Structure formats: structure tokens, C-alpha cells
Amino acid sequence: MNRAENKAQRLMQIEVLLIDHPEGLTLSQIAQRIDVHRTTVMRNLADMTAPVYSDHGRYFIDRQSYLVNLRLNLHEALSIHLAGRLMATRLDRQNPHMAAAFRKLGIALETLAPQFSNVIRDSANTFDDDSKRNDPKFLHILEALTDAWAKSRKVRIGYRSAEKGLLKEHLFSLYYIEAGAVGQSIYVIGLIEPENEKRTYKVERIETIAMTDEPFTIPEDFHSTALLSQAWGIWFTDREPVRVILRFSEKAAKRICETRWHPSEKTSLQSDGSLLWQAEISEPREMLPWIFGWGSQVEVIEPADLRDYVAADLRKAVRIYGD
């Protein structure tokens, strides 16, 4: 291996090392790991194209500026496009990062599939045009959360609850970020202190945020897929899931059967053409917008408290509309 190849290999080794160590590394630590002298590391750091910076004698990769190399075939690109379209139709705030990602994808496909490229570029415009709300504060909060998640640092947040409207401060370790279709929002799941409980927070309700120097580690037994497997959307509890039984009219039965609405669902076609739909749900109240969306085409059978809530709400609606 010649001198140029040796240097290229060292640059790649340093880049990978700094990515793997968000806490940063000193010159001596880098030199020890790649088995060269500190002066060699100093010269190599000056020649790196990756965004490297130093702070108090430690070297870091700037994770917000670092560009990830990604190679996709046409069908994989379509999958990202469809996921992005879903986000574009469900989220109401501008996001220039999503727009930039889609524009890059469109440019990358320009030669391979020009028509597809144009469609993706048009989609990019929906993330930052005037049809969505311009909310710099929301974007700042989301960026700060993403940065803290990447660096495994705790953040101190001020969160305003929807019920009482009170602003309360927590020390928060972010385990997971999820988009919620029902609330058309982005949610974060993690551990709050001093309560030492897992919570789900809506990003739009976080009013203040400050990253701390305190690191955190996501527990090995935390699995987001398992945690949300019985949720209707993003609500989870430590209790056993609740059995929900709904009866859909004959008119709605075919549409219900076209989609699998929940992993645990079971359906049974009745002799009168109606359909019994059953699933185990962590928090049935999260289903209410979906249930109300079916109007008179659905009846809640179980649980009793959910049936009572829907019935009471419909009685209020009758009073509003009168005869």
C-alpha cells in the first residue's frame, strides 16, 4: 500500500472513530486506536473533508453537518417517496430538512428516472411552502431533540400539558421519535426525571429546551416496536391491553376489510352483513377520532366505558343538531 492509500485509510479510520464516539476523543486516544503518532493525527485532521471540530482538547464530528452516503435502487427510492408523501399530508408545519432531503433524492434520480425525479421535487415543495405553518420555534425544538438523541445527552425541557395548561420542567432522556397520524404531530418517547418514568411528549408542546452535559444510555430492554405494538398510535401504558369490539354496518364492512388497522385485529362477518371487529389496544381513548369518523356506520360493543363515552358524545351532538 503506497503513502496516499495509507493516508486515505487513516482518514476513514478517524472519521469512523469520531462517529462511534459522540463524547469526542483526544489526539492521544485517536493515535492509540489507529496506532500512529499524535503529530500524524494532527496533520490528518487538518486534511479531513468530514466536518470535524475541537472543543477543550477533544475532537468531534459535527453530526448536524455530516453527510451520510446512501445508495438506493428505484424501488427503495419510491418507498422513501411514499413515506415522505404520508408525512407531507399528515404534518402541518414547514420542515426545510425534509424539503432538502427530497430535493437531493430528486436530483439523484434525474438521470435514472426523469419523470420520477420531477414528482419527488414537487413533493419537496410541500414541506416548506406557504400551505404549511411557518413555526421556527417548533423547528428549533425538533433540531435540538435530534441533536441530543444523536449525542445521547439529556435535555432539560419545559413542557405545557394539554389538560391543565401548566408548564412543568423535566430532565428528559430521549429514547425514540415517532410521527403520529392521529394527532398530525411528532412525538418523543423517553425517561423523565425525577419521576423516573417513561413518557410520550408532543413536540409542539415543548416550549423550552437546553442540552446538558449529562449522558444517558437507552436500556437494552427498551424496544420501541414492542412498546407500541398494542398502541393504536403512540399511547402506551404498563397495564394489560383492553379488548375493543366494534360492530360495523354492512355498508362499511368491505372498506374495513380492505385495510389491516391493527396488528392484533380479528374480524368476523355476521349473517346480517355487518362485521365484528376486535383488537387488543393499550389505550382505547386514542381510537376515538377514528371511531367518530365512521359516524353511524359503527357501534362500540366493548369496553363499556368507551361505549358510554361515545353514546354520551352522540347525545350531545343530537342536541346541537336538534331534529
PLY file of the C-alpha trace (Angstrom):
ply
format ascii 1.0
element vertex 323
property float x
property float y
property float z
element edge 322
property int vertex1
property int vertex2
end_header
0.00 0.00 0.00
1.50 3.37 -1.01
1.62 6.57 1.04
-1.56 8.06 -0.43
-3.52 4.88 0.24
-2.24 4.78 3.82
-3.39 8.35 4.39
-6.83 7.71 2.86
-7.25 4.71 5.13
-6.30 6.74 8.21
-8.74 9.50 7.30
-11.51 6.94 7.05
-10.46 5.34 10.35
-10.54 8.70 12.14
-13.94 9.54 10.64
-15.45 6.23 11.77
-13.88 6.58 15.23
-15.38 10.04 15.78
-18.78 8.88 14.57
-18.65 5.98 17.04
-17.66 8.29 19.91
-20.16 11.16 20.24
-18.42 12.12 23.50
-15.33 13.04 21.46
-11.75 11.80 21.53
-8.41 13.40 22.35
-5.44 13.32 19.96
-3.79 10.67 22.14
-6.90 8.48 22.11
-7.20 8.69 18.32
-3.47 8.00 17.85
-3.63 4.99 20.16
-6.62 3.48 18.36
-5.14 3.76 14.86
-1.55 3.10 16.00
0.15 6.27 14.77
1.87 9.26 16.40
-0.13 12.26 17.65
1.54 14.55 15.11
0.31 12.29 12.29
-3.23 12.55 13.66
-2.96 16.36 13.78
-1.90 16.50 10.12
-4.68 14.10 9.09
-7.35 16.05 10.98
-6.40 19.16 9.01
-6.95 17.28 5.74
-10.33 15.72 6.56
-13.32 16.62 4.41
-15.76 15.44 7.13
-16.96 18.25 9.46
-14.59 17.83 12.43
-14.22 20.35 15.24
-12.37 20.51 18.57
-13.61 21.58 21.98
-11.50 21.58 25.17
-8.91 19.26 23.66
-11.39 16.72 22.28
-12.35 16.18 18.65
-15.89 15.63 17.40
-17.85 15.03 14.21
-20.43 17.77 13.64
-23.42 15.47 13.38
-25.74 18.18 12.07
-23.47 18.89 9.08
-22.19 15.37 8.42
-23.43 13.95 5.09
-24.36 10.27 5.03
-23.66 8.33 1.83
-26.72 6.35 0.76
-27.23 4.23 -2.35
-30.80 3.34 -3.34
-32.37 1.46 -6.20
-35.53 2.76 -7.88
-37.96 0.77 -5.71
-36.20 1.80 -2.48
-36.41 5.43 -3.58
-40.14 5.02 -4.21
-40.55 3.68 -0.65
-38.94 6.84 0.75
-41.07 8.98 -1.54
-44.29 7.34 -0.33
-43.24 7.67 3.32
-42.48 11.33 2.72
-45.83 11.91 1.00
-47.56 10.45 4.04
-45.61 12.86 6.27
-46.40 15.75 3.95
-50.14 15.12 4.15
-50.24 14.49 7.92
-47.93 17.16 9.39
-48.98 20.80 9.35
-45.65 22.60 9.90
-42.91 23.52 7.46
-39.75 21.42 7.63
-36.86 22.59 5.43
-34.83 19.47 6.31
-37.48 17.20 4.78
-37.66 19.51 1.78
-33.87 19.40 1.31
-33.78 15.59 1.64
-36.42 15.19 -1.07
-34.73 17.66 -3.40
-31.46 15.71 -3.06
-33.32 12.48 -3.80
-34.94 14.07 -6.84
-31.60 15.32 -8.19
-30.02 11.87 -7.65
-32.76 10.23 -9.76
-32.71 12.84 -12.54
-30.74 10.69 -15.00
-32.13 7.30 -13.98
-35.84 8.25 -13.92
-36.57 11.85 -15.02
-40.35 11.67 -14.50
-39.95 10.20 -11.03
-37.35 12.88 -10.26
-39.81 15.65 -11.15
-42.52 14.16 -8.93
-40.16 13.95 -5.96
-39.03 17.56 -6.46
-42.66 18.67 -6.50
-43.19 16.76 -3.25
-40.23 18.61 -1.73
-42.06 21.90 -2.19
-44.93 20.74 0.02
-42.61 20.62 3.04
-41.66 24.29 3.00
-44.29 26.20 1.02
-46.96 28.53 2.42
-49.58 25.77 2.66
-47.94 24.72 5.94
-47.45 26.72 9.11
-44.12 28.52 9.49
-43.08 27.68 13.07
-39.38 28.42 13.75
-39.77 27.54 17.43
-41.07 24.06 16.63
-38.22 23.50 14.17
-35.65 24.65 16.76
-37.09 22.25 19.37
-37.08 19.33 16.92
-33.49 20.07 15.85
-32.35 20.26 19.49
-34.06 16.96 20.30
-32.47 15.28 17.28
-29.04 16.60 18.25
-29.44 15.39 21.84
-30.66 11.98 20.65
-27.63 11.61 18.35
-25.24 12.62 21.14
-27.03 10.60 23.85
-27.31 13.71 26.04
-30.12 14.52 28.45
-32.11 17.69 27.83
-33.95 19.95 30.22
-37.36 20.72 28.75
-40.29 22.90 29.69
-43.50 21.05 28.72
-47.02 22.51 28.77
-49.68 19.85 29.33
-52.84 19.89 27.23
-55.20 19.17 30.15
-54.26 21.85 32.69
-52.04 24.07 30.56
-49.32 24.06 33.22
-45.68 24.46 32.23
-43.50 21.92 34.03
-39.76 21.32 33.75
-38.25 17.84 33.37
-34.87 16.28 32.75
-35.53 14.12 29.70
-33.64 11.23 28.07
-34.91 10.72 24.52
-35.30 7.07 23.52
-37.42 7.35 20.37
-39.02 9.81 17.92
-42.34 8.90 16.28
-44.74 10.57 13.86
-48.38 10.30 14.94
-51.00 10.24 12.19
-53.95 10.78 14.57
-52.57 13.95 16.11
-50.77 15.03 12.92
-47.72 15.65 15.08
-44.29 14.40 16.04
-43.85 12.74 19.43
-40.86 11.82 21.56
-40.70 8.90 23.99
-38.20 8.74 26.81
-37.44 8.82 30.51
-38.25 11.84 32.67
-36.57 12.73 35.94
-37.00 12.97 38.88
-40.17 10.84 38.37
-38.10 8.13 36.62
-41.00 7.25 34.31
-41.31 6.68 30.56
-43.44 9.37 28.93
-44.65 10.39 25.50
-44.41 14.11 24.74
-45.83 16.03 21.82
-43.04 18.14 20.32
-45.40 21.08 19.71
-45.98 21.37 23.48
-42.30 21.59 24.39
-41.70 25.30 24.96
-38.10 25.37 26.20
-35.13 23.05 25.74
-31.48 23.04 26.80
-28.98 20.25 26.24
-26.99 19.15 29.28
-23.57 17.54 29.54
-25.12 14.52 31.25
-25.08 11.39 29.06
-27.71 8.66 29.05
-27.93 5.12 27.76
-31.06 3.61 26.25
-31.83 0.45 28.26
-31.22 -2.83 26.47
-34.79 -3.93 27.21
-36.29 -0.84 25.52
-37.73 -1.77 22.13
-39.93 0.86 20.50
-41.68 -1.66 18.26
-42.67 -3.84 21.21
-43.64 -0.81 23.31
-46.04 0.48 20.64
-47.17 -2.90 19.27
-50.52 -2.71 21.10
-50.94 1.05 20.87
-53.45 2.50 18.43
-50.93 5.23 17.67
-48.42 6.48 20.25
-50.18 5.97 23.60
-48.82 3.13 25.71
-49.39 2.02 29.30
-47.94 -0.50 31.75
-51.36 -2.11 32.10
-52.65 -5.05 30.11
-54.25 -4.04 26.79
-58.01 -3.63 26.61
-60.20 -5.70 24.30
-62.12 -3.43 21.93
-65.07 -4.81 19.95
-66.79 -2.74 17.26
-69.71 -3.60 15.01
-69.52 -2.09 11.53
-72.53 -1.88 9.25
-72.77 -3.87 6.04
-72.05 -0.67 4.14
-68.72 -0.16 5.96
-67.70 -3.83 6.27
-65.99 -4.12 2.88
-63.92 -0.96 3.47
-62.86 -2.19 6.92
-61.69 -5.49 5.47
-59.57 -3.75 2.83
-57.13 -2.48 5.49
-55.40 -4.06 8.45
-55.94 -1.38 11.08
-54.07 -3.01 13.98
-51.68 -5.99 14.33
-53.97 -7.74 16.84
-57.24 -7.28 14.96
-59.71 -10.08 14.25
-62.81 -9.78 12.10
-65.98 -11.85 11.84
-68.64 -11.35 9.17
-72.16 -11.66 10.61
-75.24 -13.20 8.98
-76.86 -9.77 8.55
-73.86 -8.48 6.62
-72.38 -6.48 9.49
-68.82 -7.03 10.68
-67.50 -7.58 14.21
-64.02 -6.08 14.59
-61.89 -6.92 17.64
-58.40 -5.88 18.81
-56.28 -5.56 21.96
-55.49 -1.86 22.43
-53.25 -0.21 25.03
-55.40 2.91 25.40
-58.79 2.77 23.61
-59.39 6.52 24.02
-56.77 7.08 21.32
-59.19 5.39 18.88
-61.94 7.97 19.37
-61.19 10.16 16.31
-61.17 7.03 14.12
-64.39 5.69 15.67
-66.21 9.01 15.32
-65.01 9.21 11.71
-67.23 6.22 10.85
-70.33 8.01 12.15
-73.46 5.87 12.22
-71.65 3.02 10.44
-70.06 1.77 13.69
-71.27 0.73 17.15
-68.97 0.29 20.13
-69.71 -3.02 21.85
-66.78 -3.19 24.31
-65.37 -1.89 26.58
-68.36 -0.47 28.44
-66.71 2.83 29.39
-65.75 3.50 25.75
-69.31 2.69 24.62
-70.73 5.03 27.28
-68.38 7.85 26.26
-69.28 7.58 22.57
-73.01 7.35 23.35
-72.87 10.43 25.60
-71.00 12.40 22.95
-73.52 11.44 20.26
-76.38 12.53 22.52
-74.69 15.92 22.80
-74.44 16.05 19.02
-78.17 15.33 18.70
-78.89 18.27 20.99
-76.69 20.50 18.84
-78.37 19.49 15.57
-81.87 19.13 17.01
-84.49 17.33 14.95
0 1
1 2
2 3
3 4
4 5
5 6
6 7
7 8
8 9
9 10
10 11
11 12
12 13
13 14
14 15
15 16
16 17
17 18
18 19
19 20
20 21
21 22
22 23
23 24
24 25
25 26
26 27
27 28
28 29
29 30
30 31
31 32
32 33
33 34
34 35
35 36
36 37
37 38
38 39
39 40
40 41
41 42
42 43
43 44
44 45
45 46
46 47
47 48
48 49
49 50
50 51
51 52
52 53
53 54
54 55
55 56
56 57
57 58
58 59
59 60
60 61
61 62
62 63
63 64
64 65
65 66
66 67
67 68
68 69
69 70
70 71
71 72
72 73
73 74
74 75
75 76
76 77
77 78
78 79
79 80
80 81
81 82
82 83
83 84
84 85
85 86
86 87
87 88
88 89
89 90
90 91
91 92
92 93
93 94
94 95
95 96
96 97
97 98
98 99
99 100
100 101
101 102
102 103
103 104
104 105
105 106
106 107
107 108
108 109
109 110
110 111
111 112
112 113
113 114
114 115
115 116
116 117
117 118
118 119
119 120
120 121
121 122
122 123
123 124
124 125
125 126
126 127
127 128
128 129
129 130
130 131
131 132
132 133
133 134
134 135
135 136
136 137
137 138
138 139
139 140
140 141
141 142
142 143
143 144
144 145
145 146
146 147
147 148
148 149
149 150
150 151
151 152
152 153
153 154
154 155
155 156
156 157
157 158
158 159
159 160
160 161
161 162
162 163
163 164
164 165
165 166
166 167
167 168
168 169
169 170
170 171
171 172
172 173
173 174
174 175
175 176
176 177
177 178
178 179
179 180
180 181
181 182
182 183
183 184
184 185
185 186
186 187
187 188
188 189
189 190
190 191
191 192
192 193
193 194
194 195
195 196
196 197
197 198
198 199
199 200
200 201
201 202
202 203
203 204
204 205
205 206
206 207
207 208
208 209
209 210
210 211
211 212
212 213
213 214
214 215
215 216
216 217
217 218
218 219
219 220
220 221
221 222
222 223
223 224
224 225
225 226
226 227
227 228
228 229
229 230
230 231
231 232
232 233
233 234
234 235
235 236
236 237
237 238
238 239
239 240
240 241
241 242
242 243
243 244
244 245
245 246
246 247
247 248
248 249
249 250
250 251
251 252
252 253
253 254
254 255
255 256
256 257
257 258
258 259
259 260
260 261
261 262
262 263
263 264
264 265
265 266
266 267
267 268
268 269
269 270
270 271
271 272
272 273
273 274
274 275
275 276
276 277
277 278
278 279
279 280
280 281
281 282
282 283
283 284
284 285
285 286
286 287
287 288
288 289
289 290
290 291
291 292
292 293
293 294
294 295
295 296
296 297
297 298
298 299
299 300
300 301
301 302
302 303
303 304
304 305
305 306
306 307
307 308
308 309
309 310
310 311
311 312
312 313
313 314
314 315
315 316
316 317
317 318
318 319
319 320
320 321
321 322
